[in-house]
Every structure is written in C-alpha cells, then in structure tokens.
C-alpha cells in the first residue's frame, strides 16, 4: 500500500468519524437543557466544561496509535457539547505506563494509556494467551465487542480500580535478531532472547524454543542490550520495531504471531461511575471510534513500515500457516490455557463456565476443530 493511499483512506475515515460522533449526546435526567448550555456559553459561544480532565500516554508521535488517541481526546469536547474536556499529554510527559496506571488508580489522573500487565492483577495475565487472535480476523472476534478476552480483560481492569474505555491495537508478537532469519523453532537455538517475565510468556517461550535462553530485560533497555550483545534477539511488534529503532540492531524480523498485543485507554473507575449516564454513553461512542481508528491505522502502517525498512536492508519473514503450526505444536497452547487459566477464571467468574467459553471461542476464531 502506498502512503498516499493510506492517508487518503485515513482522511475519509476521520471525516466519517467526525460526522457520526458530532451528534448531540443522548439526554437523560442528569443532563443540561439546550437553553442552559447556551446560557453557559455566553457571548463567546464556548462552554465551560463541567469536567476538565487529562489523559496521559507514553508513546511518541511515531507510534501508529498516537494520532488516534489524540483525536479521541479532542473529539470528547464536541461530542459532549463542551461539558467534558480532555487534555492529552503524550510522549511520556506524565510518566511511563506503570506510573500512568498508578496515577489513574489513585485518581491523580483521570485517564491514561497502559497495558493490562499481570503485575496489576493476576487475571490480566490472560492478555498473553499464546496463539489466540493470531490473525486480524480472529483478534477482532476475541478482543473486541464483547469477545471472550474483551470480557475477561475489561473485568480485570475493573478489579484494579480502572475502567477500560478503549482497546488500542499494538499488533502481533514477532521476533527480531541480527543473527539470521527465524523461520523454525530450531533457528532460536543458542540465542539469548529477551522475553517478558509473566508466567504465560515464560512457559510459552520455554516450550517453543527449549534450546534458547530467555532473558528478562526491561523494555527500555532492549536496544542497548541488543547493541552490546547482552541479548541476541527480542520479541517485538511492527510498530515498536520502527518507533523503538529495533531495526537498527536487528535486521531480521519474523511474524511468529505468538500473541495479540492489546493496550488500553483506562479511566479511574470511581470517576467513571460518578458520571451521568449520557456522558458514559458518549465516552463509549468516542471509544469505538478510537478502536476503529487504531486498528485501521496500525494495520495500514504495518505495510508502510515494512516497505520503508526493507529498503533500508531489513528482511521480513511472513510464516505460512504450516510454518506457524510448527511453533504452535511445540507450545501446545491449550495445555497452557488449562494450567494457567482454568482455576483462575472460575475464581473471578464463579459458576459462569468462563474457561469453557474461552476455549470454545478461541477454537472457533482460529478455525480449530
């Protein structure tokens, strides 16, 4: 896809979005009348917001999600007829993901961007479900619009004191190295590979690549660790491969698609629950637009990034279904699901057969008989 085509599509999408979201929010007993709004606006035509809030994100403008999140914050003022204003602070101005999460849970920050880390709550470990949502089509079914992983992760956020307003796509877990293409599990042999520290990642990687060494390196130290030879390879995502400049020290990129990476825009739960119903509904509508924008932009950008970096000497390997099946057969993901999630889901969804629902929906989404 040529960049001009992508931007043309993006422009059309934003026009449609602005048209659909610009309508007045549904009124209920807690909303102001039109006359009150006009009186509040005065001669200037500007409404003083009833809610003046902030939203923080750590990523820079090179991240495909930056503009959709900024647009989400900006559209809220118009969508609520000026009753709510959200100021966006990007590029880590208010801290990293963990600091943002802490600030949202304490109420020091209204909204922010963060990943559903298992360190926040044990049930958020489900985010790393191996080879669930391994394609765009299956990810859409499982992680959005009431899919089983959408339900589980949204509930997990609430257990931390946060409301998940929107899911933002960060692509599929790939692996990058400067050694050689990683086409089979055996290609990982004797490599030191950076992997996250949660149980599900460690178990998955250990079964998938038993002859390599998983290293717990903080995300912020990946580049220097690769540059200095502390590690030979890293898990990454196409957006991060570009924005974090992993491509400079890892010229081989393989889309193993080990997991789908969902990140969220979260809001302090007490604040959300205190909002009038019409504002909650308007936030949900704005959030749907954000989700659609993120998916569109991320998936469109992926081909642009690949084209750009291929011209700079990077080599991209797209596994065939049969090649990916070799990795999946090594992992035996449903054994990991049973070990890690069967009792956990019964604990937080008692009597709801959530584990059975999880297995069934994954099998349907991934076409597993």
C-alpha positions as CSV (number, residue, x, y, z in Angstrom):
1,X,0.0,0.0,0.0
2,X,1.4,3.4,-0.9
3,X,1.5,6.0,1.8
4,X,-0.7,8.4,-0.1
5,X,-3.4,5.8,-0.3
6,X,-3.2,5.2,3.4
7,X,-3.5,8.8,4.2
8,X,-6.4,9.3,1.8
9,X,-8.2,6.4,3.5
10,X,-7.4,7.8,6.9
11,X,-8.8,11.3,5.9
12,X,-12.0,9.7,4.6
13,X,-12.4,7.7,7.8
14,X,-11.8,10.7,10.1
15,X,-14.4,12.7,8.1
16,X,-17.0,9.9,8.6
17,X,-16.0,9.6,12.2
18,X,-16.4,13.3,12.8
19,X,-19.8,13.3,11.2
20,X,-21.1,10.4,13.2
21,X,-19.7,11.4,16.6
22,X,-20.6,15.1,16.3
23,X,-24.3,14.5,17.1
24,X,-25.6,15.6,20.4
25,X,-25.4,13.0,23.2
26,X,-28.5,11.3,24.4
27,X,-30.1,13.4,27.2
28,X,-31.2,11.9,30.5
29,X,-32.3,13.3,33.8
30,X,-28.7,14.3,34.7
31,X,-28.0,16.3,31.5
32,X,-28.3,20.1,31.0
33,X,-31.0,21.5,28.8
34,X,-30.1,23.2,25.5
35,X,-31.1,26.6,27.0
36,X,-28.8,26.0,29.9
37,X,-25.9,25.2,27.6
38,X,-26.5,28.3,25.5
39,X,-26.7,30.5,28.7
40,X,-23.4,28.9,29.9
41,X,-21.7,29.5,26.6
42,X,-22.5,33.3,26.7
43,X,-21.3,35.6,24.0
44,X,-18.2,33.7,23.3
45,X,-20.0,30.5,22.2
46,X,-17.6,28.4,24.3
47,X,-18.9,26.2,27.1
48,X,-17.0,26.0,30.4
49,X,-16.5,22.2,30.9
50,X,-18.2,20.6,33.8
51,X,-15.3,18.0,33.7
52,X,-11.8,19.3,32.9
53,X,-9.7,16.1,32.7
54,X,-6.3,14.9,31.5
55,X,-5.1,11.8,29.6
56,X,-1.5,10.6,29.5
57,X,0.3,8.3,27.1
58,X,4.0,7.3,27.0
59,X,4.3,6.8,23.2
60,X,5.7,9.4,20.8
61,X,4.1,10.7,17.6
62,X,5.9,8.0,15.6
63,X,3.6,5.3,17.2
64,X,0.6,4.5,14.9
65,X,-1.7,4.9,17.9
66,X,-0.6,8.4,18.9
67,X,-2.8,10.4,16.5
68,X,-6.0,8.2,17.1
69,X,-5.6,8.7,20.9
70,X,-5.0,12.4,20.5
71,X,-8.1,12.6,18.2
72,X,-10.1,10.7,20.8
73,X,-9.3,13.2,23.5
74,X,-10.1,16.1,21.2
75,X,-13.4,14.7,20.0
76,X,-14.8,14.4,23.5
77,X,-15.3,18.1,23.9
78,X,-17.5,18.4,20.8
79,X,-19.3,15.1,21.4
80,X,-20.4,16.2,24.9
81,X,-21.4,19.7,23.8
82,X,-18.5,21.1,25.7
83,X,-19.4,19.5,29.0
84,X,-16.2,17.4,29.2
85,X,-12.7,18.5,28.1
86,X,-9.8,16.1,28.0
87,X,-6.3,17.4,27.5
88,X,-3.8,15.0,26.0
89,X,-0.2,14.6,27.3
90,X,1.8,12.3,25.0
91,X,5.5,11.3,24.7
92,X,5.7,10.3,28.4
93,X,5.2,13.8,29.7
94,X,3.4,12.5,32.7
95,X,5.3,9.2,33.1
96,X,5.6,5.7,31.7
97,X,2.9,3.1,31.6
98,X,3.2,1.9,35.2
99,X,3.3,5.5,36.5
100,X,0.2,6.3,34.4
101,X,-1.6,3.3,35.8
102,X,-0.7,4.2,39.4
103,X,-1.9,7.8,38.8
104,X,-5.3,6.6,37.3
105,X,-5.9,4.2,40.1
106,X,-5.3,6.8,42.8
107,X,-7.4,9.4,41.0
108,X,-4.5,11.8,40.4
109,X,-5.0,11.3,36.7
110,X,-8.4,10.8,35.1
111,X,-7.4,8.8,32.0
112,X,-4.3,7.2,30.6
113,X,-2.7,4.6,28.3
114,X,-1.4,1.4,29.8
115,X,-1.0,-2.3,29.0
116,X,-3.0,-4.8,31.1
117,X,0.0,-6.1,32.9
118,X,-0.3,-9.2,35.1
119,X,1.6,-7.3,37.8
120,X,-1.5,-5.1,38.1
121,X,-3.8,-8.1,38.7
122,X,-3.3,-11.8,38.2
123,X,-6.3,-12.2,35.9
124,X,-4.7,-9.7,33.4
125,X,-2.2,-12.5,32.7
126,X,-4.8,-13.7,30.2
127,X,-3.7,-11.0,27.8
128,X,-0.7,-13.2,26.9
129,X,-2.8,-16.1,25.7
130,X,-0.5,-17.9,23.2
131,X,-1.7,-18.0,19.6
132,X,-5.1,-16.6,20.4
133,X,-6.0,-13.8,18.0
134,X,-3.2,-14.9,15.7
135,X,-4.8,-13.2,12.7
136,X,-6.6,-9.8,12.3
137,X,-9.9,-11.7,11.9
138,X,-9.5,-13.8,15.0
139,X,-8.2,-10.9,17.1
140,X,-11.3,-8.9,16.2
141,X,-13.5,-11.7,17.3
142,X,-11.7,-12.4,20.6
143,X,-10.6,-9.0,21.9
144,X,-13.4,-6.6,20.8
145,X,-17.1,-6.0,21.1
146,X,-17.8,-8.5,23.9
147,X,-15.5,-11.3,22.7
148,X,-14.3,-13.6,25.5
149,X,-11.0,-11.9,26.0
150,X,-12.6,-8.5,25.9
151,X,-14.9,-9.5,28.7
152,X,-12.1,-11.0,30.8
153,X,-9.7,-8.1,30.4
154,X,-12.3,-5.5,31.0
155,X,-13.3,-7.2,34.2
156,X,-9.6,-7.4,35.2
157,X,-9.2,-3.7,34.8
158,X,-12.2,-3.1,37.0
159,X,-10.6,-5.2,39.7
160,X,-7.7,-2.8,39.7
161,X,-10.0,0.2,40.1
162,X,-9.9,1.2,36.4
163,X,-12.5,1.3,33.6
164,X,-11.2,0.2,30.2
165,X,-12.6,2.8,27.8
166,X,-11.0,1.5,24.6
167,X,-8.7,-1.1,23.3
168,X,-5.8,0.0,21.1
169,X,-4.0,-2.4,18.8
170,X,-0.3,-2.9,19.1
171,X,0.0,-5.8,16.6
172,X,1.2,-9.3,16.9
173,X,4.3,-10.5,18.8
174,X,7.2,-11.1,16.4
175,X,10.9,-11.8,16.9
176,X,13.8,-9.8,15.6
177,X,17.5,-10.6,15.6
178,X,20.7,-9.7,13.7
179,X,21.9,-13.3,13.6
180,X,19.8,-15.0,10.8
181,X,16.1,-15.4,9.8
182,X,14.0,-17.1,12.5
183,X,11.8,-19.4,10.4
184,X,11.7,-22.5,12.7
185,X,12.0,-23.0,16.5
186,X,15.4,-24.6,15.8
187,X,16.6,-21.2,14.4
188,X,16.4,-19.9,18.0
189,X,18.9,-22.4,19.3
190,X,21.7,-21.0,21.4
191,X,20.3,-17.4,21.1
192,X,19.7,-15.2,24.1
193,X,16.2,-13.8,23.6
194,X,14.5,-11.1,25.6
195,X,11.1,-12.2,26.8
196,X,8.6,-10.6,29.2
197,X,8.6,-12.1,32.8
198,X,5.0,-13.1,33.2
199,X,4.2,-16.8,33.6
200,X,2.4,-17.2,30.3
201,X,5.2,-15.7,28.3
202,X,7.9,-17.7,30.0
203,X,6.0,-21.0,29.7
204,X,5.2,-20.4,26.1
205,X,8.8,-19.4,25.1
206,X,10.3,-22.3,27.1
207,X,8.2,-24.9,25.3
208,X,8.5,-23.2,21.9
209,X,12.3,-22.7,22.0
210,X,13.8,-25.0,24.6
211,X,17.3,-24.7,23.2
212,X,17.5,-20.9,23.6
213,X,17.8,-18.7,26.7
214,X,15.1,-16.3,27.7
215,X,16.4,-13.1,29.3
216,X,14.3,-10.7,31.5
217,X,15.4,-7.4,30.1
218,X,13.3,-4.2,30.8
219,X,11.6,-2.9,27.7
220,X,13.5,0.4,27.9
221,X,16.9,-1.5,27.8
222,X,16.2,-3.7,24.8
223,X,18.0,-1.5,22.3
224,X,21.2,-1.1,24.3
225,X,21.2,-4.8,25.3
226,X,21.0,-5.8,21.6
227,X,23.6,-3.3,20.6
228,X,26.1,-4.6,23.3
229,X,25.4,-8.3,22.7
230,X,23.7,-8.8,26.1
231,X,20.9,-10.5,24.1
232,X,20.8,-11.8,20.5
233,X,17.1,-11.3,19.8
234,X,14.0,-9.8,21.2
235,X,10.2,-10.1,20.9
236,X,8.8,-7.0,19.4
237,X,5.9,-5.6,17.3
238,X,6.0,-3.9,13.9
239,X,5.2,-0.5,15.4
240,X,7.8,-0.9,18.1
241,X,10.3,-2.3,15.6
242,X,10.1,1.1,13.9
243,X,9.5,3.5,16.8
244,X,11.9,1.9,19.2
245,X,14.5,1.6,16.4
246,X,15.0,-2.1,17.0
247,X,15.5,-2.4,13.2
248,X,18.9,-0.7,13.6
249,X,20.3,-3.6,15.6
250,X,18.1,-6.4,14.4
251,X,17.8,-6.7,10.6
252,X,15.7,-10.0,10.6
253,X,12.1,-9.8,11.5
254,X,9.7,-12.8,11.7
255,X,6.0,-12.6,12.3
256,X,5.6,-15.6,14.6
257,X,2.3,-14.0,15.9
258,X,2.8,-15.6,19.3
259,X,0.2,-13.3,20.8
260,X,-2.0,-10.3,20.1
261,X,-1.0,-7.2,22.0
262,X,-3.9,-5.2,23.4
263,X,-3.3,-2.0,25.2
264,X,-6.0,0.2,26.8
265,X,-7.1,3.7,27.5
266,X,-8.2,3.4,31.1
267,X,-10.2,5.8,33.4
268,X,-10.4,6.0,37.1
269,X,-13.4,3.7,37.9
270,X,-14.9,5.8,40.7
271,X,-14.8,8.9,38.4
272,X,-16.4,6.9,35.5
273,X,-19.1,5.6,37.8
274,X,-19.8,9.1,39.1
275,X,-20.5,10.5,35.5
276,X,-24.1,11.0,34.3
277,X,-25.3,8.2,32.1
278,X,-25.3,10.3,28.9
279,X,-21.6,11.1,29.4
280,X,-20.7,7.5,30.0
281,X,-22.5,6.6,26.7
282,X,-20.8,9.4,24.8
283,X,-17.4,8.2,26.1
284,X,-18.2,4.7,24.8
285,X,-19.1,6.0,21.4
286,X,-15.9,8.0,21.2
287,X,-14.0,4.9,22.3
288,X,-15.5,2.9,19.5
289,X,-14.2,5.4,17.1
290,X,-10.7,5.3,18.7
291,X,-10.7,1.5,18.4
292,X,-11.6,1.6,14.7
293,X,-9.0,4.3,14.0
294,X,-6.3,2.4,15.9
295,X,-6.9,-0.8,14.0
296,X,-7.2,0.9,10.7
297,X,-4.1,3.0,11.2
298,X,-1.9,0.2,12.7
299,X,-2.7,-2.3,10.0
300,X,-2.2,0.3,7.2
301,X,1.0,1.5,8.8
302,X,2.4,-2.1,9.0
303,X,2.9,-2.4,5.3
304,X,4.3,1.1,5.0
305,X,6.8,0.3,7.8
306,X,7.8,-2.9,6.1
307,X,8.3,-1.2,2.8
308,X,10.4,1.5,4.3
309,X,12.6,-0.7,6.4
310,X,13.0,-3.3,3.6
311,X,14.5,-0.5,1.5
312,X,17.0,0.1,4.4
313,X,18.2,-3.5,4.4
314,X,15.8,-5.3,6.8
315,X,14.5,-8.7,5.9
316,X,10.9,-9.6,6.8
317,X,9.7,-13.3,7.1
318,X,6.0,-14.0,6.9
319,X,5.4,-17.5,8.1
320,X,3.0,-19.7,6.2
321,X,0.2,-21.4,8.2
322,X,2.2,-24.6,8.1
323,X,5.3,-22.9,9.3
324,X,3.5,-21.3,12.2
325,X,1.9,-24.6,13.1
326,X,5.3,-25.9,13.9
327,X,5.6,-23.3,16.6
328,X,2.1,-23.9,17.8
329,X,2.6,-27.7,18.0
330,X,5.7,-27.1,20.1
331,X,3.8,-24.9,22.6
332,X,0.5,-27.0,22.8
333,X,-1.3,-23.8,23.8
334,X,-4.4,-25.4,25.2
335,X,-2.3,-27.2,27.8
336,X,-1.0,-23.8,28.9
337,X,-4.6,-22.5,29.0
338,X,-5.7,-25.3,31.2
339,X,-2.7,-25.0,33.6
340,X,-2.9,-21.2,34.0
341,X,-6.5,-20.2,33.4
342,X,-9.0,-22.9,34.4
343,X,-9.0,-22.3,38.1
344,X,-8.2,-18.6,37.7
345,X,-11.3,-17.9,35.6
346,X,-13.5,-19.9,37.9
347,X,-12.2,-17.8,40.8
348,X,-13.2,-14.5,39.2
349,X,-16.2,-15.7,37.2
350,X,-17.7,-18.3,39.5
351,X,-20.3,-20.5,38.0
352,X,-20.1,-18.8,34.6
353,X,-18.1,-21.5,32.8
354,X,-15.8,-18.8,31.6
355,X,-12.9,-21.2,30.9
356,X,-15.0,-23.4,28.7
357,X,-16.2,-20.3,26.9
358,X,-12.6,-19.2,26.4
359,X,-11.5,-22.5,24.9
360,X,-14.6,-22.7,22.6
361,X,-14.3,-19.1,21.3
362,X,-10.6,-19.5,20.6
363,X,-11.1,-22.7,18.7
364,X,-13.9,-21.1,16.6
365,X,-11.9,-17.9,16.0
366,X,-8.8,-19.8,15.0
367,X,-10.6,-22.5,12.9
368,X,-9.5,-25.3,15.2
369,X,-11.8,-28.4,15.1
